[in-house]
Amino acid sequence: MATIYEVSELAGVSLATVSRVMNDSGKVTAKTRKKVKAAMRELGYRPNSIARSLASSRTDSVGVLVPMFYGPFYGEILSGIETELRDAGKHVIITAGHSDKASEEAGIEFLLSRNCDALILHVDAVDDDYLKKLCRESVPIVVIGRHVAGFEDHCINLDNELGGYLATKSVLVLGHKKLAYISGPLWKHDAHDRLQGHKRALMEHGLEFNAQLLYEGNFREASGSRGLEELLRIGQPFSAVICANDEMAAGALGVARERGLEIPEDLSVIGFDNVFFTRYFRPKLSTIDYQISGMGQMAARAVLKIVYGDKDLEVQNMFQPTVVMRSSVTCKTGP
């Protein structure tokens, strides 16, 4: 295996010059850079990434922690992050935190042990003080899907309260007055905020929130199925169900069909996230657009700007949700 010394001898330059070419640092003439590159190709020399990181104090790697690898939502976030960083010549190391405090902390420690230059975290269980301390004492971090007070420049978030409000309002303006709601786990920031938006829309229309028509799911399809089954079992009438994500909406749609309910004539259904499969349901699912991949892209851009000094990059820290009205929601007619 060729060494940096052999590259230096063949190119007729110093070791320091070869190092500057490898790390793309310092002043090296185009002619000298060409000679060094040619010598590396001729010898089949591959720079040692560990040696390079020691020389530059950078590993060109970014750690990413998400709650899980399951489902299209996290796939879109990871794709947005990886594409943006790869285009900038950086690599990602990915692990999962499973929305559990101990698992999230263990995942973060794993990423720190890999000497990542920065961390992008989608975390649910660790608290804000832990995140601020981590950034002050370890490596720069960017947080997705969460607002951390006093740390806004490092947060990439969606206005979830507004999203919940818009989902419910879009149904109310069509004449629906009796609404059921299938939430995510209410200890999670996004699920809690979406429910608060739902309640705000009801209050704005002079309607009381009916706790009996609330089912707390877990953002998985099966909990959407169980949720609608339980809501129907209670026996209180409702003409529309708002689901806190598209996956639970998919479960609810399946149960509605099994019960012989026509969508949207007998029951209107709206989800949240606008993942790709919502366009292929019959009828197509109305939902709230989350711009999932775009948020991953912005998290990566924030790292490139904060850590790698790309000051020209524009970073959008807060995303605004919008309604995507399709054919799973219709006007309420009759009593």
C-alpha positions in Angstrom: 0.0 0.0 0.0 1.4 3.4 -1.0 2.3 5.9 1.6 2.2 9.7 1.8 6.0 9.6 1.8 6.0 7.9 -1.6 3.5 10.4 -3.0 5.8 13.2 -1.7 8.8 11.7 -3.4 7.1 11.0 -6.7 5.5 14.5 -6.9 8.8 16.1 -5.8 7.1 18.2 -3.1 7.1 18.3 0.7 4.9 16.2 3.0 3.3 19.4 4.1 2.3 20.2 0.5 0.8 16.8 0.0 -1.2 17.2 3.3 -2.5 20.6 2.1 -3.7 19.1 -1.2 -5.3 16.2 0.6 -7.1 18.4 3.1 -7.8 21.2 0.5 -6.3 23.7 2.8 -3.6 26.3 2.5 -2.1 27.9 -0.6 -1.1 25.4 -3.3 -0.6 26.3 -6.9 -2.8 24.6 -9.5 0.4 23.1 -11.1 1.6 21.6 -7.8 -1.9 20.4 -6.9 -2.0 18.6 -10.3 1.3 16.9 -9.7 0.3 15.7 -6.3 -3.0 14.3 -7.6 -1.3 12.6 -10.5 1.2 11.0 -8.1 -1.6 9.8 -5.9 -3.4 8.2 -8.9 -0.2 6.6 -10.2 0.5 5.0 -6.8 -3.1 4.2 -6.1 -2.8 6.1 -2.9 -5.9 6.6 -0.8 -5.8 9.2 2.0 -6.2 7.8 5.5 -9.4 9.4 6.9 -8.2 9.1 10.5 -4.9 10.8 9.7 -6.8 13.5 7.8 -9.2 14.1 10.7 -6.2 14.4 13.1 -4.6 17.0 10.9 -7.8 19.0 10.3 -9.7 18.3 13.5 -12.6 17.4 11.2 -14.0 14.0 10.2 -16.4 15.3 7.6 -19.1 13.1 9.2 -22.4 14.2 10.8 -24.2 12.0 13.3 -28.0 11.7 12.9 -30.4 10.3 15.5 -34.1 9.6 14.7 -36.7 7.8 16.8 -36.9 4.8 14.4 -36.2 3.7 10.9 -39.8 2.4 10.4 -42.1 4.0 7.9 -41.9 6.7 5.2 -41.7 9.7 7.5 -38.2 9.1 8.8 -37.1 7.8 5.4 -37.9 11.2 3.9 -36.2 13.1 6.6 -33.0 10.9 6.3 -33.1 11.3 2.6 -33.2 15.0 2.8 -30.3 15.1 5.3 -28.1 12.7 3.4 -28.6 14.2 0.0 -27.7 17.7 1.2 -24.6 16.6 3.1 -23.4 14.2 0.4 -23.5 17.0 -2.1 -21.3 19.0 0.2 -18.8 16.1 0.5 -19.9 15.0 4.0 -21.1 11.6 5.3 -23.7 10.6 7.8 -23.7 8.1 10.7 -27.2 7.1 11.7 -28.7 5.5 14.8 -32.2 5.3 16.4 -33.3 6.6 19.8 -36.8 4.8 20.0 -38.3 7.8 21.9 -36.8 6.6 25.1 -34.6 8.7 27.3 -31.9 6.1 28.0 -31.9 4.9 24.3 -31.6 8.5 23.1 -28.7 9.3 25.4 -27.0 6.0 24.4 -27.5 6.8 20.7 -26.0 10.3 21.2 -23.0 8.8 23.1 -22.5 6.4 20.3 -22.4 9.2 17.7 -20.0 11.3 19.9 -17.7 8.3 20.1 -17.4 8.3 16.3 -16.0 11.9 16.5 -18.8 13.4 14.4 -18.4 17.1 13.6 -22.0 17.8 14.5 -25.2 16.0 15.4 -28.7 16.2 13.9 -31.2 15.0 16.5 -34.9 14.1 16.2 -35.5 13.4 19.9 -38.5 13.1 22.1 -37.5 12.0 25.6 -34.3 14.0 26.5 -35.1 17.4 27.9 -34.1 20.9 26.7 -31.4 21.4 29.3 -29.7 18.2 28.2 -29.7 19.4 24.6 -28.3 22.8 25.5 -25.6 21.3 27.7 -24.7 18.9 24.9 -24.2 21.7 22.4 -22.1 23.8 24.9 -19.9 21.0 26.1 -19.6 18.4 23.2 -20.4 19.2 19.6 -22.8 21.6 17.7 -26.2 20.1 17.4 -29.3 20.8 15.3 -32.7 19.6 16.5 -35.5 18.6 14.2 -39.2 18.7 15.0 -38.9 20.5 18.3 -38.6 24.0 19.7 -36.0 24.6 22.3 -36.3 28.0 23.9 -33.3 30.3 23.5 -31.8 27.8 21.0 -34.0 28.7 18.0 -31.1 29.0 15.5 -30.3 25.4 16.1 -33.9 24.2 15.7 -35.7 23.1 12.5 -39.4 22.8 13.3 -42.9 22.8 12.0 -45.7 24.9 13.5 -47.6 21.8 14.7 -50.2 23.8 16.6 -51.1 25.6 13.4 -51.1 22.3 11.5 -53.6 20.8 14.0 -55.7 24.0 13.7 -55.8 23.9 9.9 -56.7 20.2 9.8 -59.7 20.8 12.0 -60.7 24.1 10.5 -60.7 22.6 7.0 -63.4 20.2 8.1 -65.4 22.6 10.2 -65.8 25.1 7.3 -67.5 22.3 5.3 -70.2 22.0 7.9 -69.0 19.2 10.2 -69.7 19.9 13.8 -69.2 16.5 15.5 -65.6 15.6 15.2 -63.5 12.7 16.5 -59.8 13.0 16.9 -57.0 10.3 16.9 -53.9 11.7 18.4 -50.3 10.6 18.7 -48.8 10.0 22.2 -49.6 13.2 24.0 -46.3 13.3 25.9 -44.6 14.0 22.6 -44.3 17.7 21.7 -45.7 17.4 18.2 -48.8 15.3 19.2 -49.6 17.7 22.1 -49.3 20.8 19.9 -51.5 19.3 17.1 -54.2 18.5 19.6 -54.0 22.1 21.0 -54.5 23.4 17.4 -57.6 21.1 17.1 -59.0 22.5 20.3 -58.3 26.1 19.1 -60.3 25.6 15.9 -63.2 24.1 17.8 -63.3 27.0 20.2 -63.1 29.5 17.3 -66.3 27.9 15.9 -68.1 27.9 19.2 -67.8 24.1 19.7 -66.7 22.3 22.9 -64.0 19.7 22.8 -65.5 16.3 23.5 -62.9 14.2 25.4 -64.9 11.0 24.7 -64.2 11.5 21.0 -60.5 11.6 21.6 -58.4 8.4 21.1 -54.7 8.6 22.0 -52.7 6.5 19.5 -49.0 6.0 18.9 -48.6 7.3 15.3 -48.7 3.7 13.9 -51.3 2.4 11.5 -52.6 -0.2 13.9 -53.4 2.5 16.5 -55.4 4.3 13.9 -57.4 1.1 13.3 -57.9 0.6 17.0 -58.8 4.2 17.5 -61.6 4.3 15.0 -62.9 1.0 16.3 -63.0 2.4 19.8 -64.6 5.7 18.7 -67.3 3.8 16.8 -67.9 1.5 19.8 -68.6 4.4 22.1 -71.7 5.2 20.1 -71.5 9.0 20.0 -72.1 10.3 16.5 -69.4 12.0 14.5 -69.2 12.8 10.8 -65.4 13.4 10.5 -62.2 12.1 12.1 -59.0 14.1 12.3 -55.9 11.9 12.5 -52.6 13.3 13.8 -50.6 11.5 11.1 -51.2 9.8 7.8 -50.3 6.4 9.0 -53.1 6.4 11.6 -55.4 7.8 9.0 -54.6 4.8 6.8 -55.6 2.5 9.7 -58.8 4.4 10.2 -59.7 4.2 6.5 -59.3 0.4 6.6 -61.7 0.0 9.6 -64.2 2.4 7.9 -64.3 0.2 4.8 -64.6 -3.0 7.0 -67.6 -1.4 8.7 -69.2 -0.6 5.3 -68.8 3.2 5.7 -68.4 5.2 2.5 -65.6 7.7 2.5 -66.3 10.6 2.5 -70.1 10.4 2.3 -70.5 8.6 5.6 -67.2 9.7 7.2 -64.7 12.4 6.3 -61.1 11.6 7.1 -58.0 13.9 7.2 -54.4 13.0 8.1 -51.2 14.9 8.8 -47.7 14.7 7.1 -48.5 14.3 3.4 -46.3 11.3 3.0 -46.1 9.8 -0.5 -48.7 7.1 -0.1 -51.6 9.5 0.6 -51.9 10.2 -3.1 -52.6 6.5 -3.9 -55.5 5.8 -1.5 -59.0 5.6 -3.0 -60.3 8.1 -2.2 -57.1 10.1 -2.0 -56.4 11.3 1.6 -56.7 14.9 2.6 -53.8 15.9 4.8 -51.5 18.6 6.2 -48.3 19.1 4.3 -45.3 18.7 6.5 -42.5 19.3 4.0 -40.6 16.4 5.6 -37.7 16.1 3.2 -37.3 19.9 3.2 -36.9 19.9 6.9 -34.2 17.3 6.7 -32.5 19.3 4.0 -32.6 22.5 6.2 -31.1 20.6 9.2 -28.2 19.6 7.0 -27.8 23.2 5.7 -27.8 24.4 9.3 -24.9 22.1 10.1 -23.0 23.2 6.9 -23.5 26.9 7.9 -22.8 26.5 11.7 -20.0 23.9 11.6 -18.4 24.1 8.2 -18.6 27.8 7.7 -20.8 28.0 4.6 -22.2 31.4 5.5 -24.0 31.9 2.2 -26.5 29.1 2.8 -30.1 30.2 3.6 -31.6 28.2 6.5 -35.3 28.1 7.2 -35.8 27.3 10.9 -39.7 27.3 11.0 -41.9 25.6 8.5 -45.5 26.6 8.0 -48.0 23.7 7.3 -50.6 23.9 4.6 -53.8 22.0 3.9 -53.8 19.5 1.0 -57.5 18.9 0.3 -58.2 15.8 -1.6 -61.3 13.5 -1.9 -61.5 11.9 1.6 -63.3 15.0 3.0 -66.6 16.4 1.8 -69.3 18.8 2.9 -71.6 17.7 5.7 -75.2 17.6 4.6 -78.2 17.0 6.8 -78.3 17.1 10.6 
